[in-house]
């Protein structure tokens, strides 16, 4: 794995999002930055076109995202706008929808608790 990776997102085309099933292909696009399909860890750009809804899901690991533009609405009705950052702990469940469309940076990662109360990021989170 290279020690650093620079992504020029504006120069790269977003792809049909195929992690949640065929119903997502029409209104959701993504661009993996460093994402490992086997571990489910990594980072990616995530674009929801107007009317898009993700499949309700439970998180086996941490999921965090930053809203770059537009608005996303969480399953509990919370509206996230450009500049908002949200973090879901392992075991949490939700879905996200967007009426206007939005662009996010998503990071999915795992951690192990240490006896001193801190955490260690696991190797799977650092996969290329």
FENPETA-V665105 format. One record per backbone hydrogen bond with DSSP energy under -0.5 kcal/mol. CO is the residue of the C=O (numbers start at 1). NH is the residue of the N-H. If there is no record, write none. Layout:
# FENPETA-V665105
CO;NH + CO;NH
This chain:
# FENPETA-V665105
5;7 + 6;8 + 7;9 + 8;11 + 9;12 + 15;30 + 16;18 + 21;24 + 22;25 + 24;28 + 27;49 + 28;17 + 29;47 + 30;15 + 31;45 + 34;43 + 35;37 + 36;40 + 36;41 + 41;36 + 42;108 + 43;33 + 43;34 + 44;106 + 45;31 + 46;48 + 46;104 + 47;29 + 47;49 + 48;102 + 49;52 + 52;98 + 57;94 + 58;60 + 59;91 + 62;109 + 63;88 + 64;107 + 65;86 + 66;68 + 66;105 + 67;83 + 69;103 + 70;82 + 72;74 + 72;80 + 73;97 + 74;77 + 78;74 + 78;80 + 80;72 + 81;84 + 84;67 + 86;65 + 88;63 + 89;92 + 92;59 + 94;57 + 95;75 + 96;54 + 97;73 + 98;51 + 101;71 + 102;48 + 103;68 + 103;69 + 104;46 + 104;106 + 105;66 + 106;44 + 107;64 + 108;42 + 109;62 + 110;122 + 112;120 + 114;117 + 118;114 + 120;112 + 122;125 + 122;126 + 123;126 + 124;127
